[in-house]
């Protein structure tokens, strides 16, 4: 039992010195941490938009099931979703390139 408590104590000491102490004392560490946090949030939103656009594009090119058991989207709605999917992918790629440049600037500033 003492061995397990010693291991837990060493793990928490390590976490305190490696993660928490620099966060409280080092401004560069905090800047990098918050930049990574903001970057991760933005990437998750971008990936959600990309996957939604991809699903709309794929739905346009999938054959409809015959006979349809329940009413689905019309051909016009699928074509509009496909077009908006392409527009979304173009806008997301522009935003992603801008995001990468902002992160690069934020990490290299002093």
mmCIF file of the C-alpha atoms, coordinates in Angstrom:
data_MODEL
# 
_entry.id   MODEL 
# 
loop_
_atom_site.group_PDB 
_atom_site.id 
_atom_site.type_symbol 
_atom_site.label_atom_id 
_atom_site.label_alt_id 
_atom_site.label_comp_id 
_atom_site.label_asym_id 
_atom_site.label_entity_id 
_atom_site.label_seq_id 
_atom_site.pdbx_PDB_ins_code 
_atom_site.Cartn_x 
_atom_site.Cartn_y 
_atom_site.Cartn_z 
_atom_site.occupancy 
_atom_site.B_iso_or_equiv 
_atom_site.pdbx_formal_charge 
_atom_site.auth_seq_id 
_atom_site.auth_comp_id 
_atom_site.auth_asym_id 
_atom_site.auth_atom_id 
_atom_site.pdbx_PDB_model_num 
ATOM 1   C CA . UNK A 1 1   ? 0.000   0.000  0.000   1.00 0.00 ? 1   UNK A CA 1 
ATOM 2   C CA . UNK A 1 2   ? 2.850   2.380  0.763   1.00 0.00 ? 2   UNK A CA 1 
ATOM 3   C CA . UNK A 1 3   ? 4.314   1.743  -2.677  1.00 0.00 ? 3   UNK A CA 1 
ATOM 4   C CA . UNK A 1 4   ? 1.079   2.822  -4.353  1.00 0.00 ? 4   UNK A CA 1 
ATOM 5   C CA . UNK A 1 5   ? 0.891   5.965  -2.225  1.00 0.00 ? 5   UNK A CA 1 
ATOM 6   C CA . UNK A 1 6   ? 4.529   6.761  -3.038  1.00 0.00 ? 6   UNK A CA 1 
ATOM 7   C CA . UNK A 1 7   ? 3.834   6.350  -6.760  1.00 0.00 ? 7   UNK A CA 1 
ATOM 8   C CA . UNK A 1 8   ? 0.797   8.623  -6.529  1.00 0.00 ? 8   UNK A CA 1 
ATOM 9   C CA . UNK A 1 9   ? 2.839   11.174 -4.561  1.00 0.00 ? 9   UNK A CA 1 
ATOM 10  C CA . UNK A 1 10  ? 5.620   11.144 -7.171  1.00 0.00 ? 10  UNK A CA 1 
ATOM 11  C CA . UNK A 1 11  ? 3.127   11.496 -10.025 1.00 0.00 ? 11  UNK A CA 1 
ATOM 12  C CA . UNK A 1 12  ? 1.511   14.531 -8.390  1.00 0.00 ? 12  UNK A CA 1 
ATOM 13  C CA . UNK A 1 13  ? 4.905   16.070 -7.619  1.00 0.00 ? 13  UNK A CA 1 
ATOM 14  C CA . UNK A 1 14  ? 5.859   15.613 -11.255 1.00 0.00 ? 14  UNK A CA 1 
ATOM 15  C CA . UNK A 1 15  ? 2.586   17.135 -12.452 1.00 0.00 ? 15  UNK A CA 1 
ATOM 16  C CA . UNK A 1 16  ? 3.084   20.080 -10.133 1.00 0.00 ? 16  UNK A CA 1 
ATOM 17  C CA . UNK A 1 17  ? 6.613   20.818 -11.306 1.00 0.00 ? 17  UNK A CA 1 
ATOM 18  C CA . UNK A 1 18  ? 6.070   20.132 -15.014 1.00 0.00 ? 18  UNK A CA 1 
ATOM 19  C CA . UNK A 1 19  ? 2.570   21.512 -15.624 1.00 0.00 ? 19  UNK A CA 1 
ATOM 20  C CA . UNK A 1 20  ? 1.290   23.706 -12.821 1.00 0.00 ? 20  UNK A CA 1 
ATOM 21  C CA . UNK A 1 21  ? 4.397   25.572 -11.625 1.00 0.00 ? 21  UNK A CA 1 
ATOM 22  C CA . UNK A 1 22  ? 5.338   26.912 -15.093 1.00 0.00 ? 22  UNK A CA 1 
ATOM 23  C CA . UNK A 1 23  ? 1.719   27.913 -15.658 1.00 0.00 ? 23  UNK A CA 1 
ATOM 24  C CA . UNK A 1 24  ? 1.820   30.094 -12.547 1.00 0.00 ? 24  UNK A CA 1 
ATOM 25  C CA . UNK A 1 25  ? 5.288   31.561 -13.062 1.00 0.00 ? 25  UNK A CA 1 
ATOM 26  C CA . UNK A 1 26  ? 6.175   31.630 -16.764 1.00 0.00 ? 26  UNK A CA 1 
ATOM 27  C CA . UNK A 1 27  ? 4.369   34.069 -19.075 1.00 0.00 ? 27  UNK A CA 1 
ATOM 28  C CA . UNK A 1 28  ? 5.658   32.354 -22.237 1.00 0.00 ? 28  UNK A CA 1 
ATOM 29  C CA . UNK A 1 29  ? 4.252   29.019 -21.037 1.00 0.00 ? 29  UNK A CA 1 
ATOM 30  C CA . UNK A 1 30  ? 0.839   30.637 -20.428 1.00 0.00 ? 30  UNK A CA 1 
ATOM 31  C CA . UNK A 1 31  ? 0.891   32.310 -23.842 1.00 0.00 ? 31  UNK A CA 1 
ATOM 32  C CA . UNK A 1 32  ? 1.637   29.013 -25.537 1.00 0.00 ? 32  UNK A CA 1 
ATOM 33  C CA . UNK A 1 33  ? -0.989  27.192 -23.485 1.00 0.00 ? 33  UNK A CA 1 
ATOM 34  C CA . UNK A 1 34  ? -3.747  29.678 -24.256 1.00 0.00 ? 34  UNK A CA 1 
ATOM 35  C CA . UNK A 1 35  ? -2.720  29.845 -27.898 1.00 0.00 ? 35  UNK A CA 1 
ATOM 36  C CA . UNK A 1 36  ? -2.939  26.065 -28.121 1.00 0.00 ? 36  UNK A CA 1 
ATOM 37  C CA . UNK A 1 37  ? -6.304  26.120 -26.362 1.00 0.00 ? 37  UNK A CA 1 
ATOM 38  C CA . UNK A 1 38  ? -7.711  28.720 -28.766 1.00 0.00 ? 38  UNK A CA 1 
ATOM 39  C CA . UNK A 1 39  ? -6.188  26.885 -31.733 1.00 0.00 ? 39  UNK A CA 1 
ATOM 40  C CA . UNK A 1 40  ? -7.763  23.602 -30.616 1.00 0.00 ? 40  UNK A CA 1 
ATOM 41  C CA . UNK A 1 41  ? -11.175 25.227 -30.246 1.00 0.00 ? 41  UNK A CA 1 
ATOM 42  C CA . UNK A 1 42  ? -10.930 26.845 -33.676 1.00 0.00 ? 42  UNK A CA 1 
ATOM 43  C CA . UNK A 1 43  ? -9.760  23.598 -35.291 1.00 0.00 ? 43  UNK A CA 1 
ATOM 44  C CA . UNK A 1 44  ? -12.695 21.707 -33.769 1.00 0.00 ? 44  UNK A CA 1 
ATOM 45  C CA . UNK A 1 45  ? -15.140 24.260 -35.188 1.00 0.00 ? 45  UNK A CA 1 
ATOM 46  C CA . UNK A 1 46  ? -13.437 24.153 -38.585 1.00 0.00 ? 46  UNK A CA 1 
ATOM 47  C CA . UNK A 1 47  ? -13.516 20.346 -38.664 1.00 0.00 ? 47  UNK A CA 1 
ATOM 48  C CA . UNK A 1 48  ? -17.205 20.367 -37.762 1.00 0.00 ? 48  UNK A CA 1 
ATOM 49  C CA . UNK A 1 49  ? -17.908 22.712 -40.681 1.00 0.00 ? 49  UNK A CA 1 
ATOM 50  C CA . UNK A 1 50  ? -15.791 20.580 -43.038 1.00 0.00 ? 50  UNK A CA 1 
ATOM 51  C CA . UNK A 1 51  ? -17.505 17.341 -42.051 1.00 0.00 ? 51  UNK A CA 1 
ATOM 52  C CA . UNK A 1 52  ? -20.958 18.917 -42.403 1.00 0.00 ? 52  UNK A CA 1 
ATOM 53  C CA . UNK A 1 53  ? -20.084 20.264 -45.855 1.00 0.00 ? 53  UNK A CA 1 
ATOM 54  C CA . UNK A 1 54  ? -18.654 16.887 -46.843 1.00 0.00 ? 54  UNK A CA 1 
ATOM 55  C CA . UNK A 1 55  ? -21.871 15.147 -45.775 1.00 0.00 ? 55  UNK A CA 1 
ATOM 56  C CA . UNK A 1 56  ? -23.958 17.558 -47.870 1.00 0.00 ? 56  UNK A CA 1 
ATOM 57  C CA . UNK A 1 57  ? -21.761 17.001 -50.922 1.00 0.00 ? 57  UNK A CA 1 
ATOM 58  C CA . UNK A 1 58  ? -21.857 13.230 -50.512 1.00 0.00 ? 58  UNK A CA 1 
ATOM 59  C CA . UNK A 1 59  ? -25.650 13.271 -50.076 1.00 0.00 ? 59  UNK A CA 1 
ATOM 60  C CA . UNK A 1 60  ? -25.992 14.918 -53.484 1.00 0.00 ? 60  UNK A CA 1 
ATOM 61  C CA . UNK A 1 61  ? -24.048 12.177 -55.250 1.00 0.00 ? 61  UNK A CA 1 
ATOM 62  C CA . UNK A 1 62  ? -25.629 9.223  -53.427 1.00 0.00 ? 62  UNK A CA 1 
ATOM 63  C CA . UNK A 1 63  ? -28.447 7.505  -55.281 1.00 0.00 ? 63  UNK A CA 1 
ATOM 64  C CA . UNK A 1 64  ? -31.818 7.722  -53.628 1.00 0.00 ? 64  UNK A CA 1 
ATOM 65  C CA . UNK A 1 65  ? -33.236 4.477  -52.350 1.00 0.00 ? 65  UNK A CA 1 
ATOM 66  C CA . UNK A 1 66  ? -36.021 3.012  -54.463 1.00 0.00 ? 66  UNK A CA 1 
ATOM 67  C CA . UNK A 1 67  ? -38.761 2.777  -53.400 1.00 0.00 ? 67  UNK A CA 1 
ATOM 68  C CA . UNK A 1 68  ? -38.455 5.541  -50.833 1.00 0.00 ? 68  UNK A CA 1 
ATOM 69  C CA . UNK A 1 69  ? -40.064 4.459  -47.595 1.00 0.00 ? 69  UNK A CA 1 
ATOM 70  C CA . UNK A 1 70  ? -40.413 8.012  -46.317 1.00 0.00 ? 70  UNK A CA 1 
ATOM 71  C CA . UNK A 1 71  ? -40.063 11.360 -48.025 1.00 0.00 ? 71  UNK A CA 1 
ATOM 72  C CA . UNK A 1 72  ? -36.556 12.739 -48.209 1.00 0.00 ? 72  UNK A CA 1 
ATOM 73  C CA . UNK A 1 73  ? -34.878 15.851 -49.495 1.00 0.00 ? 73  UNK A CA 1 
ATOM 74  C CA . UNK A 1 74  ? -35.788 16.925 -53.004 1.00 0.00 ? 74  UNK A CA 1 
ATOM 75  C CA . UNK A 1 75  ? -33.220 17.096 -55.755 1.00 0.00 ? 75  UNK A CA 1 
ATOM 76  C CA . UNK A 1 76  ? -33.174 20.875 -55.497 1.00 0.00 ? 76  UNK A CA 1 
ATOM 77  C CA . UNK A 1 77  ? -32.455 20.732 -51.775 1.00 0.00 ? 77  UNK A CA 1 
ATOM 78  C CA . UNK A 1 78  ? -29.642 18.241 -52.333 1.00 0.00 ? 78  UNK A CA 1 
ATOM 79  C CA . UNK A 1 79  ? -28.120 20.388 -55.097 1.00 0.00 ? 79  UNK A CA 1 
ATOM 80  C CA . UNK A 1 80  ? -28.346 23.492 -52.925 1.00 0.00 ? 80  UNK A CA 1 
ATOM 81  C CA . UNK A 1 81  ? -26.709 21.601 -50.042 1.00 0.00 ? 81  UNK A CA 1 
ATOM 82  C CA . UNK A 1 82  ? -23.947 20.415 -52.372 1.00 0.00 ? 82  UNK A CA 1 
ATOM 83  C CA . UNK A 1 83  ? -23.299 23.956 -53.631 1.00 0.00 ? 83  UNK A CA 1 
ATOM 84  C CA . UNK A 1 84  ? -23.265 25.357 -50.116 1.00 0.00 ? 84  UNK A CA 1 
ATOM 85  C CA . UNK A 1 85  ? -20.939 22.516 -49.125 1.00 0.00 ? 85  UNK A CA 1 
ATOM 86  C CA . UNK A 1 86  ? -18.421 23.587 -51.764 1.00 0.00 ? 86  UNK A CA 1 
ATOM 87  C CA . UNK A 1 87  ? -18.716 27.230 -50.703 1.00 0.00 ? 87  UNK A CA 1 
ATOM 88  C CA . UNK A 1 88  ? -18.262 26.210 -47.072 1.00 0.00 ? 88  UNK A CA 1 
ATOM 89  C CA . UNK A 1 89  ? -15.150 24.194 -47.895 1.00 0.00 ? 89  UNK A CA 1 
ATOM 90  C CA . UNK A 1 90  ? -13.619 27.153 -49.734 1.00 0.00 ? 90  UNK A CA 1 
ATOM 91  C CA . UNK A 1 91  ? -14.398 29.542 -46.864 1.00 0.00 ? 91  UNK A CA 1 
ATOM 92  C CA . UNK A 1 92  ? -13.118 27.072 -44.276 1.00 0.00 ? 92  UNK A CA 1 
ATOM 93  C CA . UNK A 1 93  ? -9.849  26.635 -46.157 1.00 0.00 ? 93  UNK A CA 1 
ATOM 94  C CA . UNK A 1 94  ? -9.364  30.424 -46.226 1.00 0.00 ? 94  UNK A CA 1 
ATOM 95  C CA . UNK A 1 95  ? -10.145 30.674 -42.505 1.00 0.00 ? 95  UNK A CA 1 
ATOM 96  C CA . UNK A 1 96  ? -7.806  27.763 -41.748 1.00 0.00 ? 96  UNK A CA 1 
ATOM 97  C CA . UNK A 1 97  ? -4.918  29.406 -43.611 1.00 0.00 ? 97  UNK A CA 1 
ATOM 98  C CA . UNK A 1 98  ? -5.549  32.679 -41.739 1.00 0.00 ? 98  UNK A CA 1 
ATOM 99  C CA . UNK A 1 99  ? -5.748  30.778 -38.456 1.00 0.00 ? 99  UNK A CA 1 
ATOM 100 C CA . UNK A 1 100 ? -2.418  29.099 -39.089 1.00 0.00 ? 100 UNK A CA 1 
ATOM 101 C CA . UNK A 1 101 ? -0.800  32.428 -39.877 1.00 0.00 ? 101 UNK A CA 1 
ATOM 102 C CA . UNK A 1 102 ? -2.243  34.023 -36.715 1.00 0.00 ? 102 UNK A CA 1 
ATOM 103 C CA . UNK A 1 103 ? -0.957  31.149 -34.590 1.00 0.00 ? 103 UNK A CA 1 
ATOM 104 C CA . UNK A 1 104 ? 2.462   31.452 -36.195 1.00 0.00 ? 104 UNK A CA 1 
ATOM 105 C CA . UNK A 1 105 ? 2.564   35.166 -35.450 1.00 0.00 ? 105 UNK A CA 1 
ATOM 106 C CA . UNK A 1 106 ? 1.310   34.658 -31.884 1.00 0.00 ? 106 UNK A CA 1 
ATOM 107 C CA . UNK A 1 107 ? 3.975   32.060 -31.128 1.00 0.00 ? 107 UNK A CA 1 
ATOM 108 C CA . UNK A 1 108 ? 6.871   34.007 -32.639 1.00 0.00 ? 108 UNK A CA 1 
ATOM 109 C CA . UNK A 1 109 ? 6.075   37.391 -31.040 1.00 0.00 ? 109 UNK A CA 1 
ATOM 110 C CA . UNK A 1 110 ? 8.051   38.462 -28.016 1.00 0.00 ? 110 UNK A CA 1 
# 
